[in-house]
Amino acid sequence: MPKKKTTTLFEDSLAELEQLVSQLEQGDISLEESLKSFERGVFLTRTCQKALQDAEQKVQILIEKNGTQSLEPFTDE
């Protein structure tokens, strides 16, 4: 599948975001560093949201059959 890059980007962004949150929660960095980390976190959040929106759009395209949506209920079995 050629979309490995998107998956890696999402996973890397999420991992970095989790690290930033952990650092901010510890409170051991300066206010200036906290603001930089927060700004980076906002960027990473937007990156992840965009990747998720793209994936959702692809799913919608894949479930469309003959011009009509054929949604089936999700069962966790």
C-alpha positions as CSV (number, residue, x, y, z in Angstrom):
1,M,0.0,0.0,0.0
2,P,1.5,3.4,-1.0
3,K,-0.1,5.3,1.9
4,K,2.5,4.1,4.4
5,K,3.9,7.6,4.6
6,T,0.6,9.0,5.9
7,T,0.3,6.3,8.5
8,T,3.9,6.9,9.6
9,L,3.3,10.7,9.7
10,F,0.2,10.2,11.9
11,E,1.9,7.7,14.3
12,D,5.0,9.9,14.6
13,S,3.0,13.0,15.2
14,L,0.9,11.3,17.8
15,A,3.9,9.9,19.6
16,E,5.6,13.3,19.6
17,L,2.3,14.9,20.9
18,E,2.2,12.3,23.7
19,Q,5.8,13.2,24.7
20,L,5.0,16.9,24.7
21,V,1.9,16.4,26.9
22,S,4.0,14.3,29.3
23,Q,6.7,17.1,29.6
24,L,4.1,19.7,30.1
25,E,2.3,17.7,32.8
26,Q,5.6,17.3,34.7
27,G,6.0,21.1,34.8
28,D,9.8,20.9,34.8
29,I,10.3,23.3,31.8
30,S,10.3,27.1,31.7
31,L,7.3,29.1,30.6
32,E,9.0,29.9,27.3
33,E,9.7,26.2,26.6
34,S,6.1,25.4,27.7
35,L,4.7,27.9,25.2
36,K,6.9,26.5,22.4
37,S,5.8,23.0,23.3
38,F,2.2,24.0,23.4
39,E,2.5,25.6,19.9
40,R,4.1,22.5,18.6
41,G,1.3,20.4,20.2
42,V,-1.3,22.5,18.4
43,F,0.5,21.9,15.1
44,L,0.7,18.2,15.8
45,T,-2.9,18.0,16.8
46,R,-4.0,19.6,13.5
47,T,-1.7,17.2,11.6
48,C,-3.4,14.2,13.3
49,Q,-6.9,15.6,12.7
50,K,-6.1,16.1,9.0
51,A,-4.9,12.6,8.7
52,L,-8.0,11.2,10.4
53,Q,-10.3,13.3,8.2
54,D,-8.5,12.0,5.1
55,A,-8.9,8.4,6.4
56,E,-12.6,9.0,7.1
57,Q,-13.1,10.4,3.6
58,K,-11.4,7.3,2.1
59,V,-13.6,5.0,4.2
60,Q,-16.7,6.9,3.0
61,I,-15.6,6.4,-0.6
62,L,-14.9,2.7,-0.1
63,I,-18.3,1.9,1.5
64,E,-20.2,3.7,-1.3
65,K,-21.8,1.1,-3.6
66,N,-23.5,2.0,-6.9
67,G,-23.8,5.6,-5.9
68,T,-25.5,5.0,-2.6
69,Q,-24.0,4.4,0.8
70,S,-24.3,1.0,2.3
71,L,-23.5,1.4,5.9
72,E,-23.6,-1.5,8.2
73,P,-23.8,-1.4,12.0
74,F,-20.5,-1.9,13.8
75,T,-20.4,-5.0,16.0
76,D,-17.4,-5.5,18.4
77,E,-17.3,-9.2,18.1
